[in-house]
Amino acid sequence: MTELHGFCDERFRPLEDAFRRNLDSGLDKGASLAVTLGGEYVVDLWGGTRDYEMVTPWEADTVVRVFSTSKIALMIMTLMLVDRGELDLDEPIAARWPEFARHGKGAITTRQVLVHRTGLPGFGRPVGLDDFRDRDRIRTFLEDAHPWYEPGTMSCYAPLTFGDLLAEVIERATGVPFDEFFRRELADPLGADFHFGLPTGEAGRISAIWPHDPAPPHDSAMAQAALSELGSLADWIEPSHLPTVLPAAGGIGNARSLARLGCVIAGNGTVDGRRFLGPEVVADAGRTHSHTEDEMVGWVRYGLGFGLDTADYPGPTPDSMHWGGYGGSFLSMDPVTGVSFAFAQNQLLRDGGPRDDPRRIEFWRLFREISSDL
């Protein structure tokens, strides 16, 4: 039986049991699971190993790349600027970034970015991780890109351009790089051990990542084209790329730090007496802004970036706002129950998307039962 570390409130014991089963069965190699309720941790668990030799234990401060779960940090930062009156979601991005208007992109708005309706699910060219080390190069790629479809007319999840567009919006609204704004206005005030790019001198606590077999081809030609730009999974888990600041999918943290970030939404904008967002902004973020069959992820109901509960993709609670990352990580937040719920792991699973991950399915099923008594 795998030794677990940390603690779990008795009310959430079924989550601990499922977490242990995953490690015992080999479904996970090393992982972390965390839940906050009213801003306080009620679950903070970790276990397993974090190196390919499977001898170095996952420690309390072990962190790992969480891929697209990183997008939630971008969503929260964007909402913070809306709350401060520094950003209008319906203002064309080109109003502050004129060069972006090229090739018919002049009317694209930040709201369309959040609901994946920009017409830019990809860059329209192969983009390597080395390209992301040069923000000017990525900015030029976006300026030169042609929409793949008329912006606003359909939905196609944007694995990478989502993050780079929001990062540019944040930078132009604040005058500082998005990762600096994140650190100064969100991570440091919250005490969240979450980073974009490898923290200097902290390589020793980063977990290795176990890849899965190649995924089957996607049904949608547009989705296949967008995914083909991402290159090989080997590049994504190569340690030399960990310092790369990659907005959409390069966040590094663990379940504890993800759950702490999620307290902003779960707390209706206030954490430990500090206001990060107004409750009206949180409420708007949890309303339906798009409910459609997305070319990449299938039927999805989007709030302002977040996935929302639906019959075919039920969240862990009916009022949850969530998103997940390639291979299995996730963060779910519920401003009604005050719960933030996160998972981060080093075993990537082959699946057709996060809704098919057996770990997520079981965690969310159990949580839905538990939450009825909260």
C-alpha positions as CSV (number, residue, x, y, z in Angstrom):
1,M,0.0,0.0,0.0
2,T,1.4,3.4,-1.0
3,E,2.3,5.7,1.8
4,L,0.5,9.0,1.7
5,H,1.6,12.2,3.3
6,G,-0.4,15.2,4.4
7,F,-3.9,15.2,5.8
8,C,-7.5,14.7,4.9
9,D,-10.7,15.8,6.7
10,E,-12.9,12.8,7.5
11,R,-15.7,14.2,5.3
12,F,-13.4,13.9,2.2
13,R,-12.0,10.4,3.0
14,P,-13.4,8.8,-0.2
15,L,-11.1,11.1,-2.2
16,E,-8.1,9.9,-0.2
17,D,-9.1,6.3,-0.8
18,A,-9.4,6.9,-4.6
19,F,-6.1,8.8,-4.6
20,R,-4.3,5.9,-2.9
21,R,-5.9,3.3,-5.3
22,N,-4.5,5.2,-8.2
23,L,-1.0,5.1,-6.8
24,D,-1.3,1.5,-5.7
25,S,-2.5,0.4,-9.2
26,G,0.1,2.3,-11.1
27,L,-2.4,4.6,-12.7
28,D,-0.4,7.4,-11.1
29,K,3.4,7.4,-10.3
30,G,3.4,10.5,-8.2
31,A,0.7,13.0,-7.5
32,S,-0.9,15.6,-5.2
33,L,-4.5,16.3,-4.3
34,A,-5.9,19.3,-2.5
35,V,-9.2,20.8,-1.4
36,T,-10.0,24.1,0.3
37,L,-13.3,24.9,1.9
38,G,-13.9,28.5,2.8
39,G,-10.3,29.3,2.1
40,E,-8.9,26.6,4.5
41,Y,-7.3,23.4,3.4
42,V,-9.4,20.3,4.2
43,V,-7.4,18.0,2.0
44,D,-3.7,18.2,1.3
45,L,-2.3,14.9,0.1
46,W,0.8,13.8,-1.8
47,G,2.5,10.5,-2.5
48,G,4.4,8.3,-4.9
49,T,7.7,9.1,-6.7
50,R,8.9,11.9,-9.0
51,D,11.9,10.5,-10.9
52,Y,12.2,8.0,-13.8
53,E,14.1,5.6,-11.5
54,M,11.0,5.7,-9.2
55,V,13.1,6.1,-6.1
56,T,12.8,9.8,-5.2
57,P,9.6,10.4,-3.3
58,W,7.1,13.1,-4.2
59,E,7.6,15.6,-1.4
60,A,5.4,18.3,0.1
61,D,7.0,21.0,-2.2
62,T,7.3,18.9,-5.4
63,V,5.9,20.7,-8.4
64,V,5.1,19.6,-11.9
65,R,4.0,21.1,-15.2
66,V,0.2,21.2,-15.3
67,F,-0.2,22.0,-19.0
68,S,-3.6,23.7,-19.7
69,T,-4.7,24.0,-16.1
70,S,-2.4,27.0,-16.3
71,K,-5.1,28.7,-18.3
72,I,-7.1,29.3,-15.2
73,A,-4.4,31.7,-13.9
74,L,-4.8,33.7,-17.2
75,M,-8.5,33.7,-16.8
76,I,-8.3,35.1,-13.2
77,M,-5.8,37.8,-14.2
78,T,-8.1,38.9,-17.1
79,L,-11.0,39.1,-14.7
80,M,-9.0,41.1,-12.3
81,L,-8.4,43.7,-15.0
82,V,-12.1,43.8,-15.8
83,D,-12.9,44.3,-12.2
84,R,-10.5,47.2,-12.0
85,G,-12.0,48.8,-15.0
86,E,-8.7,48.4,-16.9
87,L,-10.1,46.0,-19.5
88,D,-13.3,45.9,-21.5
89,L,-13.9,42.3,-22.7
90,D,-15.8,43.6,-25.8
91,E,-13.2,46.1,-26.9
92,P,-11.3,44.9,-30.0
93,I,-7.9,43.7,-29.0
94,A,-6.5,45.8,-31.9
95,A,-7.6,49.0,-30.1
96,R,-4.5,48.6,-27.9
97,W,-2.5,46.4,-30.3
98,P,-3.0,47.9,-33.7
99,E,-0.7,45.4,-35.5
100,F,-2.9,42.5,-34.5
101,A,-5.7,43.8,-36.8
102,R,-3.9,42.5,-39.9
103,H,-5.6,39.9,-42.1
104,G,-9.2,40.5,-40.8
105,K,-8.5,40.3,-37.1
106,G,-9.4,43.9,-36.2
107,A,-12.7,43.0,-34.5
108,I,-11.6,40.1,-32.3
109,T,-12.3,40.7,-28.7
110,T,-10.9,39.4,-25.4
111,R,-14.4,37.8,-24.7
112,Q,-13.9,35.8,-27.9
113,V,-10.5,34.6,-26.7
114,L,-12.1,33.4,-23.4
115,V,-14.7,31.3,-25.2
116,H,-12.4,30.1,-28.0
117,R,-14.1,31.9,-30.9
118,T,-11.3,34.0,-32.2
119,G,-10.7,31.9,-35.4
120,L,-7.2,31.4,-34.2
121,P,-7.0,27.8,-32.7
122,G,-3.4,27.8,-34.0
123,F,-0.7,30.1,-35.4
124,G,-1.1,28.7,-38.9
125,R,2.5,27.5,-38.8
126,P,4.7,25.0,-36.8
127,V,5.7,26.7,-33.6
128,G,8.5,25.1,-31.4
129,L,9.1,25.6,-27.8
130,D,12.2,27.5,-28.6
131,D,9.9,30.1,-30.3
132,F,8.2,30.7,-27.0
133,R,11.5,32.0,-25.5
134,D,11.1,35.0,-27.7
135,R,8.0,37.0,-26.9
136,D,8.6,39.3,-29.8
137,R,8.6,36.4,-32.2
138,I,5.3,35.0,-30.9
139,R,3.8,38.4,-31.0
140,T,4.8,38.7,-34.7
141,F,3.3,35.2,-35.4
142,L,0.0,36.3,-34.0
143,E,0.1,39.6,-35.9
144,D,0.8,37.7,-39.2
145,A,-1.8,35.0,-38.6
146,H,-4.9,34.6,-40.7
147,P,-8.1,33.5,-39.0
148,W,-9.0,29.9,-39.8
149,Y,-12.7,30.8,-39.8
150,E,-14.6,34.0,-39.4
151,P,-14.1,35.1,-35.8
152,G,-17.1,34.7,-33.6
153,T,-19.0,32.2,-35.8
154,M,-17.8,29.0,-34.2
155,S,-15.8,27.5,-31.4
156,C,-12.5,25.7,-31.6
157,Y,-10.4,25.3,-28.5
158,A,-7.0,27.1,-28.8
159,P,-4.4,25.1,-27.0
160,L,-1.6,27.8,-27.1
161,T,-2.9,31.0,-28.8
162,F,-5.4,31.4,-26.0
163,G,-2.6,32.0,-23.5
164,D,-0.5,34.2,-25.8
165,L,-3.4,36.4,-26.7
166,L,-4.4,36.9,-23.1
167,A,-0.8,37.5,-22.0
168,E,-0.5,40.3,-24.6
169,V,-3.9,41.8,-23.5
170,I,-2.7,41.7,-19.8
171,E,0.7,43.2,-20.7
172,R,-0.8,46.1,-22.7
173,A,-3.3,46.8,-20.0
174,T,-0.8,46.8,-17.1
175,G,2.5,47.7,-18.8
176,V,4.3,44.7,-17.3
177,P,4.9,41.1,-18.5
178,F,2.0,38.9,-17.7
179,D,4.2,36.6,-15.5
180,E,5.3,39.6,-13.4
181,F,1.7,40.7,-13.0
182,F,0.8,37.2,-12.0
183,R,3.6,37.0,-9.4
184,R,3.0,40.4,-8.0
185,E,-0.8,40.6,-8.0
186,L,-1.9,36.9,-7.5
187,A,0.7,34.3,-6.6
188,D,2.7,36.3,-4.0
189,P,-0.4,37.8,-2.2
190,L,-1.9,34.3,-2.0
191,G,1.3,32.5,-1.1
192,A,0.7,30.2,-4.0
193,D,3.8,28.1,-5.1
194,F,2.8,28.4,-8.8
195,H,5.1,29.6,-11.5
196,F,5.3,30.3,-15.2
197,G,8.8,29.0,-16.1
198,L,11.1,27.1,-13.8
199,P,11.8,29.0,-10.6
200,T,15.5,29.9,-10.5
201,G,17.6,27.4,-8.6
202,E,14.7,25.1,-7.9
203,A,15.1,22.4,-10.6
204,G,15.6,19.8,-7.9
205,R,12.0,19.8,-6.8
206,I,10.4,19.5,-10.3
207,S,8.9,16.1,-11.0
208,A,9.7,14.2,-14.2
209,I,6.7,13.5,-16.4
210,W,5.7,10.0,-17.7
211,P,4.2,10.3,-21.3
212,H,1.5,8.1,-22.7
213,D,1.1,6.4,-26.0
214,P,0.3,8.6,-29.0
215,A,-3.4,9.6,-29.0
216,P,-5.7,8.5,-31.8
217,P,-6.3,11.1,-34.6
218,H,-8.9,13.7,-33.8
219,D,-12.2,13.7,-35.8
220,S,-12.1,17.3,-36.7
221,A,-9.6,18.4,-39.4
222,M,-9.3,21.8,-37.8
223,A,-8.5,20.3,-34.5
224,Q,-5.9,18.0,-36.1
225,A,-4.3,21.0,-37.8
226,A,-4.1,23.0,-34.5
227,L,-2.7,20.0,-32.6
228,S,-0.1,19.3,-35.3
229,E,1.5,22.7,-34.5
230,L,2.4,21.5,-31.0
231,G,5.2,19.1,-32.0
232,S,6.1,16.0,-30.1
233,L,5.3,15.2,-26.5
234,A,9.0,14.5,-26.0
235,D,9.7,18.2,-26.5
236,W,7.1,19.2,-23.9
237,I,8.5,17.1,-21.2
238,E,12.1,17.8,-22.0
239,P,13.7,19.3,-18.8
240,S,15.6,22.0,-20.8
241,H,12.2,23.5,-21.8
242,L,11.0,24.0,-18.2
243,P,12.3,27.5,-17.9
244,T,10.2,28.6,-20.9
245,V,7.5,31.0,-20.0
246,L,4.5,29.5,-21.8
247,P,1.3,31.2,-20.9
248,A,-1.3,28.6,-22.0
249,A,0.4,25.4,-20.9
250,G,3.7,26.1,-19.0
251,G,2.5,26.6,-15.4
252,I,4.4,24.7,-12.8
253,G,2.9,23.9,-9.4
254,N,1.1,21.2,-7.4
255,A,-2.4,20.6,-6.2
256,R,-1.9,22.8,-3.1
257,S,-0.9,25.8,-5.1
258,L,-3.6,25.3,-7.7
259,A,-6.3,25.0,-5.0
260,R,-4.9,28.2,-3.4
261,L,-5.3,30.1,-6.7
262,G,-8.8,28.7,-7.0
263,C,-9.8,30.3,-3.7
264,V,-10.2,33.5,-5.6
265,I,-13.1,32.1,-7.5
266,A,-14.4,29.8,-4.7
267,G,-14.3,32.8,-2.3
268,N,-16.4,35.0,-4.6
269,G,-13.3,37.2,-5.2
270,T,-12.0,37.5,-1.6
271,V,-9.4,35.5,0.1
272,D,-8.2,36.0,3.7
273,G,-10.0,39.4,3.7
274,R,-8.2,40.6,0.5
275,R,-10.3,41.5,-2.5
276,F,-9.1,40.1,-5.8
277,L,-12.4,40.3,-7.6
278,G,-15.8,41.7,-7.1
279,P,-18.5,39.0,-6.6
280,E,-20.4,40.3,-9.6
281,V,-17.4,39.6,-11.8
282,V,-17.2,36.0,-10.4
283,A,-20.9,35.6,-11.0
284,D,-20.6,36.7,-14.6
285,A,-17.6,34.4,-15.1
286,G,-19.9,31.5,-14.1
287,R,-22.7,32.3,-16.5
288,T,-23.0,30.7,-19.9
289,H,-21.2,32.7,-22.5
290,S,-21.0,29.9,-25.1
291,H,-22.7,26.5,-25.2
292,T,-21.8,24.7,-28.4
293,E,-20.1,21.8,-30.0
294,D,-16.4,22.8,-30.0
295,E,-14.3,21.5,-32.9
296,M,-11.6,20.4,-30.5
297,V,-13.3,19.4,-27.2
298,G,-16.8,18.5,-28.2
299,W,-19.9,19.8,-26.5
300,V,-18.9,22.4,-23.9
301,R,-20.5,25.2,-21.9
302,Y,-18.0,28.0,-21.4
303,G,-18.2,30.8,-18.8
304,L,-15.6,33.4,-19.1
305,G,-13.0,30.8,-20.0
306,F,-14.0,28.3,-17.4
307,G,-15.8,25.0,-18.2
308,L,-19.2,24.8,-16.7
309,D,-21.4,21.9,-15.6
310,T,-23.4,20.1,-18.3
311,A,-25.3,16.9,-18.6
312,D,-22.7,15.3,-20.9
313,Y,-19.7,16.7,-19.0
314,P,-20.8,17.1,-15.3
315,G,-18.5,19.1,-13.1
316,P,-17.8,18.0,-9.5
317,T,-20.6,20.3,-8.4
318,P,-23.5,21.9,-10.3
319,D,-22.0,25.3,-9.8
320,S,-18.4,24.4,-10.5
321,M,-16.1,26.4,-12.8
322,H,-13.2,24.3,-14.0
323,W,-10.5,23.5,-16.5
324,G,-7.9,20.8,-16.8
325,G,-4.5,20.1,-18.4
326,Y,-3.2,17.7,-20.9
327,G,-2.7,14.3,-19.3
328,G,-4.9,14.8,-16.2
329,S,-4.4,17.8,-13.9
330,F,-7.4,19.9,-13.1
331,L,-8.7,22.7,-10.9
332,S,-12.4,23.1,-10.1
333,M,-13.9,26.0,-8.1
334,D,-17.4,26.5,-6.7
335,P,-18.4,30.0,-5.3
336,V,-21.6,28.5,-3.9
337,T,-20.1,25.9,-1.6
338,G,-16.8,27.8,-1.3
339,V,-14.7,24.8,-2.5
340,S,-11.5,24.8,-4.6
341,F,-10.5,21.3,-5.7
342,A,-7.2,20.5,-7.5
343,F,-5.1,17.5,-8.7
344,A,-1.6,17.5,-10.2
345,Q,0.3,14.4,-11.2
346,N,3.3,13.2,-13.3
347,Q,1.6,10.4,-15.2
348,L,0.0,11.5,-18.4
349,L,-2.9,9.3,-19.5
350,R,-3.8,8.5,-23.1
351,D,-7.4,9.5,-23.5
352,G,-9.8,11.4,-25.7
353,G,-9.7,14.4,-23.5
354,P,-10.1,15.3,-19.8
355,R,-13.7,14.1,-19.7
356,D,-12.4,10.5,-20.4
357,D,-9.7,10.4,-17.7
358,P,-10.7,7.7,-15.2
359,R,-9.0,9.5,-12.3
360,R,-11.0,12.7,-13.0
361,I,-14.2,10.8,-13.5
362,E,-13.9,9.0,-10.1
363,F,-12.7,12.1,-8.2
364,W,-15.5,14.2,-9.5
365,R,-18.1,11.5,-9.0
366,L,-17.0,11.1,-5.4
367,F,-16.8,14.9,-4.8
368,R,-20.4,15.3,-6.2
369,E,-21.6,12.9,-3.5
370,I,-19.6,14.6,-0.8
371,S,-20.6,18.1,-1.8
372,S,-24.2,17.5,-1.2
373,D,-23.5,17.6,2.5
374,L,-21.3,20.7,2.6
